[in-house]
């Protein structure tokens, strides 16, 4: 009997063997399954790291710092030397935006007022002692004097400007 292990292979047998050898040894979804496991392990690792005492302490410290900054951002401000904070306010329920412009800033830059609810708009700005003219600008184009100003003066265009006098102890417009 002839030894079949040493006989030469035919061309067809070689092609069949190569086709079997080139076939993937893993399933089609192998990469997807591996990636899911890696992502799950990463999430577990992150969760474990977040539960370490130093991570919890850092999170609490960041929260306290953020709360402190938020509380002080809306709190009292200190006026620069020689100035007083003056509150400008206007009740304009249907306004979308309100600003103030005046001689205190050369009439050039409008200072936005903040909506406080129920149609009230306010802003506090630092002013040196003196007398100032000003107007409110509603919705970007409607110029109007302050209905509660302590005085008025002609604006030179047929209208009037509001007047405020800031003393050493401050005033509210």
C-alpha positions as CSV (number, residue, x, y, z in Angstrom):
1,X,0.0,0.0,0.0
2,X,1.4,3.4,-1.0
3,X,1.9,6.1,1.6
4,X,-0.6,8.8,0.8
5,X,1.1,11.4,3.0
6,X,3.9,11.8,0.5
7,X,2.0,11.9,-2.7
8,X,1.9,15.2,-4.5
9,X,-1.3,17.2,-4.3
10,X,-3.3,18.0,-7.3
11,X,-4.0,21.6,-8.3
12,X,-7.6,21.3,-7.3
13,X,-6.7,20.0,-3.8
14,X,-4.2,22.9,-3.4
15,X,-6.9,25.5,-4.3
16,X,-9.4,23.9,-1.9
17,X,-6.9,23.9,0.9
18,X,-6.0,27.6,0.2
19,X,-9.7,28.6,0.3
20,X,-10.2,26.9,3.6
21,X,-7.0,28.5,5.0
22,X,-8.0,32.1,3.8
23,X,-11.4,31.9,5.5
24,X,-11.6,34.1,8.7
25,X,-11.1,32.2,11.9
26,X,-13.5,34.6,13.7
27,X,-17.2,35.5,13.4
28,X,-18.2,38.6,11.4
29,X,-19.4,40.4,14.6
30,X,-16.2,39.7,16.5
31,X,-14.9,43.3,16.4
32,X,-18.2,44.7,17.4
33,X,-18.4,42.4,20.4
34,X,-14.8,43.2,21.5
35,X,-15.5,47.0,21.2
36,X,-18.6,46.7,23.4
37,X,-16.6,44.9,26.0
38,X,-13.9,47.5,26.0
39,X,-16.4,50.4,26.3
40,X,-18.2,48.6,29.2
41,X,-14.8,48.1,30.9
42,X,-14.0,51.8,30.4
43,X,-17.3,52.8,32.0
44,X,-16.7,50.5,34.9
45,X,-13.2,51.8,35.4
46,X,-14.4,55.4,35.3
47,X,-17.2,54.6,37.8
48,X,-14.8,53.0,40.2
49,X,-12.4,56.0,39.9
50,X,-15.3,58.4,40.6
51,X,-16.1,56.6,43.8
52,X,-12.6,57.0,45.3
53,X,-12.5,59.3,48.3
54,X,-10.2,61.9,46.6
55,X,-12.5,62.1,43.6
56,X,-15.5,62.7,45.8
57,X,-13.6,65.3,47.8
58,X,-12.6,67.1,44.6
59,X,-16.2,67.0,43.3
60,X,-17.5,68.5,46.6
61,X,-14.7,71.2,46.5
62,X,-15.7,72.1,42.9
63,X,-19.4,72.3,43.8
64,X,-18.6,74.6,46.8
65,X,-16.4,76.8,44.7
66,X,-19.0,77.1,41.9
67,X,-21.8,77.9,44.4
68,X,-19.6,80.6,46.0
69,X,-18.8,82.2,42.7
70,X,-22.5,82.2,41.7
71,X,-23.5,83.8,45.0
72,X,-20.9,86.5,44.8
73,X,-21.5,87.2,41.1
74,X,-25.0,88.6,41.8
75,X,-24.0,90.1,45.2
76,X,-23.0,93.6,46.2
77,X,-20.2,95.2,44.2
78,X,-17.7,97.7,45.6
79,X,-17.7,101.0,43.8
80,X,-14.3,102.3,42.5
81,X,-12.8,105.1,44.7
82,X,-14.6,108.4,44.2
83,X,-17.8,106.8,42.7
84,X,-21.2,105.6,43.9
85,X,-23.4,103.0,42.4
86,X,-26.5,104.5,40.9
87,X,-29.6,102.3,40.1
88,X,-31.4,103.2,36.9
89,X,-34.8,101.5,36.6
90,X,-37.8,101.6,34.3
91,X,-41.1,99.7,34.4
92,X,-41.8,98.7,30.8
93,X,-43.8,95.5,30.7
94,X,-43.8,94.9,26.9
95,X,-40.2,95.8,26.2
96,X,-37.8,93.2,24.8
97,X,-34.7,95.2,25.7
98,X,-34.0,98.4,27.6
99,X,-30.7,100.4,27.8
100,X,-29.6,103.7,29.2
101,X,-27.3,106.2,27.5
102,X,-26.2,109.5,28.9
103,X,-23.6,112.2,29.5
104,X,-21.9,109.9,32.0
105,X,-20.6,107.8,29.0
106,X,-20.5,110.4,26.2
107,X,-23.9,109.2,24.9
108,X,-22.0,106.6,22.7
109,X,-22.4,103.3,24.4
110,X,-25.7,102.1,25.6
111,X,-25.7,100.2,28.9
112,X,-28.2,97.3,29.0
113,X,-30.7,97.0,31.8
114,X,-31.7,93.6,33.1
115,X,-35.2,92.3,33.3
116,X,-36.2,91.7,36.9
117,X,-39.8,90.4,36.3
118,X,-43.2,92.1,36.1
119,X,-41.9,94.5,33.5
120,X,-39.1,96.0,35.7
121,X,-35.7,96.7,34.1
122,X,-32.7,97.8,36.2
123,X,-29.0,98.3,36.2
124,X,-26.5,99.7,38.7
125,X,-23.6,101.6,37.3
126,X,-20.8,103.5,39.1
127,X,-20.8,107.3,38.7
128,X,-18.7,110.0,40.1
129,X,-20.4,112.9,41.9
130,X,-21.9,115.3,39.5
131,X,-24.9,116.2,37.3
132,X,-25.8,113.9,34.4
133,X,-28.3,113.9,31.5
134,X,-29.6,110.5,30.4
135,X,-32.4,108.7,28.5
136,X,-33.7,105.2,28.2
137,X,-33.6,103.4,24.8
138,X,-36.4,100.8,24.5
139,X,-36.2,98.0,22.0
140,X,-33.2,99.6,20.3
141,X,-34.9,102.6,18.9
142,X,-37.5,104.2,21.1
143,X,-35.8,107.0,23.1
144,X,-37.6,108.2,26.2
145,X,-36.8,110.2,29.4
146,X,-37.1,108.6,32.8
147,X,-40.7,109.2,34.0
148,X,-39.4,109.3,37.6
149,X,-36.3,111.5,37.1
150,X,-35.6,114.3,39.5
151,X,-35.5,116.8,36.7
152,X,-35.4,117.3,32.9
153,X,-33.6,119.5,30.4
154,X,-34.1,120.0,26.7
155,X,-32.2,117.6,24.5
156,X,-31.7,120.1,21.6
157,X,-33.9,118.1,19.2
158,X,-37.3,119.1,20.5
159,X,-37.4,116.4,23.3
160,X,-36.1,116.2,26.8
161,X,-33.4,114.3,28.7
162,X,-33.7,113.1,32.3
163,X,-31.3,114.7,34.9
164,X,-29.7,113.0,37.9
165,X,-27.5,114.6,40.4
166,X,-25.1,112.2,42.1
167,X,-23.8,113.4,45.5
168,X,-21.1,112.0,47.6
169,X,-23.6,109.6,49.2
170,X,-25.1,108.4,45.9
171,X,-28.5,108.7,44.3
172,X,-31.0,106.4,42.6
173,X,-32.4,107.4,39.3
